[in-house]
Amino acid sequence: GDSFQATAGLNSLLDEEFNASFIYPYRYDTLQCPWFNLLGNMDYVDSTHCGSFLTFEQVQCLPYRSQLIRSPLYEIDPRLRERDERWFADRYYSVRVNDDLELFYGDTSPLISEYFQYSWAYEIQGGLSEQSVEAQLAYLEGALANSTAAFKILNGHHPIYSNGFSGGYAEVRDAYLPLIEKYNVSAYINGHDHSLQHIIKGGVHYINSGAGSVTQPGFFRNEPAVFEYDMP
């Protein structure tokens, strides 16, 4: 998630940011493999991160008109693969890797109630207000129930448990934890918090991998962690 953090998403299928943030940085031979992506809050055109980090100030980074031309629909459009065949993104889906492993992808941004106080939740084409949480959870439950994989890993943008900046989201925990427990999910992997963390709770591994582009220093002691790293 937050694949195009600098611009809060794409403004068309021809947006040059796709080259700048995906094709060029990941051009090396060892990275020529399928990339399975999901949507983060910035892919939904959340650009409220330009305020003071210390005071949690929410200030829009983009001018209003620049926000309106962006949409998550461009990132999940299959035609984007014509520019780079490695790219795949959707709101929620699953990938069977082999007989032992299946990956499940969820869309956590529609679960976060605080986002619905901002205009971008309603005014962006394909935005948060158009999403059905019920449909997503029904899909994930069906996919998990039908899976015969020995190991199931659920991926989402926002953390369930975290010692980082956000501290975990109760809405994501309330939606996903029953599925994790019911269907013996081995691990939940997320981004959003700009650090690296490994928390084990109830036998489930919660892995925060959000340090790809920037790190936010400091941890709160919410959960005992096996590993934490927040250096640039």
Summary of the structure (lengths in Angstrom):
residues: 232
radius of gyration: 17.3
end to end distance: 19.4
largest distance: 48.1
contacts: 713
relative contact order: 0.13
helix: 30%
strand: 19%
